[in-house]
Amino acid sequence: MTRESAAGTMIGLIAAPGDHAAELAGEVETVCGRELVLVHRPEAQTTATLDSWLVASQAELLRHAPALLADGRPVRVILRRAMAAEPETGWRRGLMLAHALTEQAAPGQIRFFALSRSARRDIGRIIGINPELFEPRFGAPPAEAMLRIEPEQGVLRTPKDTYLRAGALNWAKLRRLGRLPASRRRGMAPDDEDIRSFGWDTTADLPARPAAAPRLVMVVPNGIGLGHVTRLLAIADAIRAEAPDADIAFWSFSRAAELIAAAGYDVILRQTAAHIGADPVAWRAWESAEFGAFLRRFRPDAVLNDAGQIDAFLHGALRQPGNGGVALVWIRRAMWQEGADAGPLDDAQFCDLILEPGDLSFATDRGPTVADNAVFKGFSQFLRTPPVMLEAGNATLPRREARKQLGLPWRRPVCLVSLGGDAFTGREIATGQITEAARQAGIQLYWVRSPLAGLPSSGADGIAFHRLYPLGRYLAGFDGIVTAAGYNSFHEAMLRSTSPVLLCPTLNQRLDDQVARAAHAADQGWAEILHPEAPQDHVAVLARFMAAVRLRAPVAGRPALRPGAPDMAGTILQLIRDRQP
Amino acid sequence: MSDAMPPFSDKAAQETLLRRMGTDLAEARARLARFEFEAMLRDLRGPDPFGAPARFGARPGHRAGGGPAAARRHETASAPPPLQVPLGSIAWSSDATRLAVLGVHCPDLPDVVLAAALTTVLGQHHRRPFARLVFVCDSFRPVVFLGRYGFATHVLGGESVADAGPWLARRFAISQIRALENAALLWTATG
C-alpha cells in the first residue's frame, strides 16, 4: 500500500507544530523517497523502526537532547536564524548550546544544516563552523504567481484577488501555487527570510517524483443516510473506469463500511467524537495525527472529502510535514438550507478543487453555496457537474428480473416506500396514511429502510421492512415510489424511473433543503409532494397518487441527463496529471 | 403554634431540589437504558439484525474481498492521550468513567450465533455494567448494529488481536481483550 521508500529509510522528524521550514524540509525528504514519522516526545515514544532523526531547529534539539544523545542514531539538525520576536541574546545562546552538544555526542552523530547561504554564514560566525546547506534544494518554483501579504497579519492575497490565511496550506503546497516575496521587508525575521529563500529562491536538483498510478483517499463523513457514501463510491468507480490501475482507499466515519468493502474498496473504519462521546479536542488530535501518518505512508495524490465542511483534523493533517504533495478535493453538495451558516464556505481556502454534484432543483436553491460569498477561497477551482449517482453495479434491472429478485408478485401493482436515513422519526402519521391509501387502492407496499437505521419504535406495527442497497437497480420493478427527497433518492427516482413518485421531504436543519427540492419537482410536474408542514389534505394527495400508481401511467417530462461522476473523475485525474512533473 | 412545615433556608431548599433533580435524572437515565435494551433485543431477534448484505450487480473491475486497508498501520509515533469509551445506550451507571475499558473480540460468526452471543454479553452489561466495552471485530458485519447502541468498535480486518492490542491500549486505554463467546483472555496490556 505504501509507495517505495529509498532503501527503506525512515526518518523521525521533530518539529514545532506549524513550522513552515519543517513543512518544506518534509517535502524534500518525501520526494527523496524517505518515509517521515512525526515525533513529538522521543523520550516517551516507541521509535525502534527509525533510521535517523531530522530536527527542525536548535530549540527542538535542546528540548530533546538527552533522549537523542542516548538514542545514538544519526541526527541532522537545521540550525535557524532568529525567529520573529526571538531576542538576539537568546538566539545566540541557543546556537552555542546546540553546538556544545556535539562534544557529548558520539563522533559524527550530530550534523548541522542551514536553510540558506545567509543563515550558513551568520550561524557559522557564532558557532565557529559553517553548517552544511540543507540539500537537495527545491527546483525552480513551479509557480510564478506572486502572492501579496495583506496588512492584516497572516492573510495572503492571490493574483486572482482571492484570500487565504498564511497558515491554511502546507507551504510545500503553497510554493506550487504562488510565490512569496523573498526580498527583505522591514521587520521580517531572518528566519522568515531563510524559509522563503529555501522554498522559493533556490534552483536545481530535487529529484522528480516518479510517475505512478493515481492514488486517492475518500474521506466519508458520518451522514444520517448514505448520500456521502454513494456519491464517493460513484466517483471512485468513475475514476477506476478512466484509470483502472488507480489505488483508492476509503477513510470512513460512516458505519456503512461493509457496503464500501462489498463494492471492492479498502476501508479504514473510523469513529467520530460523537460516536464514542469523546472530547472533540482529544478526538481531533487523534484523528489529525493518525490521518496525517496514514497519508505519509499511503502517499496519495489527492484526498476527496464529501462533506458540508472541511474538518480541522483533515486540513491539519494535510499541513503536516510530508503531506504537502496531496491535493484536496471538496465534493460539496448544494441545496443548503436558506439562511444556513455560510462560514464553512471559507474552507475553500484549503482546497485545490471544489466539485458540486448538480441538482435537478438547483433553480430553487436559496442556500449560501449559490452566491458563494466566501471571503477565503484561496486557489480553489470550482466545477458543477450533472447529478452524480451510483452507476456501477446499480444498472437498472428489467422489470421482471427486479420483481423476481425481490420476490414481488407479477401482476399486482407494487409501490416502493423509502423514507430516508432517519426513517419514521416523526412520520407515524404519514406511515399510517400511506398504508391506508394503498389498502384502499389495492396496492402492495414494499417498505425499505436505511441499512443504518434501527427498527422503528412505533407507528410501524405489522410492516415488514427490507434493507436494500443499492436500491436504484430495482426501481423498474415498482409501479410507484414514495420516497424522501435526499439527494440520492430524489435523483434516482427522477432520472431512473418513469413511475409516479410521491416525495416526502424530511425537515431537518442538518440536512439539505429537501422541501425546496421536492417542491420544484412538483412544480415541474415530475412528482407529487406530501408536504411535512404546509396545510395540505394528505389523504387526498395519497389517494390521487395511489390511483396513478394503479393506472401504471408513466410520467412524462422528467429530465434526461448524462451522469456527472465521469466529469468529476476526469477533472480530478487532470488535476493529478497537472501536478506531476 | 402553626402546623406548617418549619421554614427551610434558601440553601437547604436548593440542596433538596438538586438532590431530587439528581434522583429524577438517574431514574430517567435508567428507564432510557431499559428502553434501549428492549429495542436492541427486538433488533437482535429480527430477521437481519446486522443488515442485509449489499446487492450490487456486476461491477467492472470489481476486486473481491475489499477490507480494511493493508496500510492500516497508520498509528503515529506521537499518540495523544486515550479517548473516552462510552458505556453504550443500553446501560447506565452513576459514574461510568470509573469502569475499566475492556476489549471484546467479536469473531466472524454466522449471524444467528453472533446475535446469541451478543444477547448474553449485552444482557449482563445491561443488568450490571461491568466495564466500558470496545468491540474488536474481525469484520464490518456487526459495526452498524453495535454503533446503533452507542458502542465503540474497531475492525481488525486480518490483523491479529495481539497486534492490535498495543494500539487499542494507547487509543482507548484498553487493559484486556477477551473472547465474546467464552470470555477467554486473548490479550492483556501487562503481557
Interface residues (C-beta under 8 A of the other chain):
Chain A: M1 T2 G12 V37 L38 V39 H40 R41 Q45 T46 T47 D237 R240 A241 P244 A249 R255 A256 A257 E258 L259 I260 A261 A262 A263 G264 Y265 D266 V267 I268 L269 Q271 H275 I276 G277 A278 D279 A282 W283 A285 W286 A289 E290 F291 G292 A293 F294 R297 F298 A392 G393 N394 A395 L397 Q405 P451 L452 G454 L455 S457 H466 R467 L468 Y469 P470 R473
Chain B: A39 R42 D43 G46 D48 G51 A52 P53 A54 R55 F56 G57 A58 R59 P60 G61 H62 R63 A64 G66 G67 P68 A69 A70 A71 R72 R73 H74 E75 T76 A77 S78 A79 P80 P81 L83 Q84 V85 P86 S139 F140 R141 V143 V144 G147 R148 G150 A152 T153 H154 V155 R171
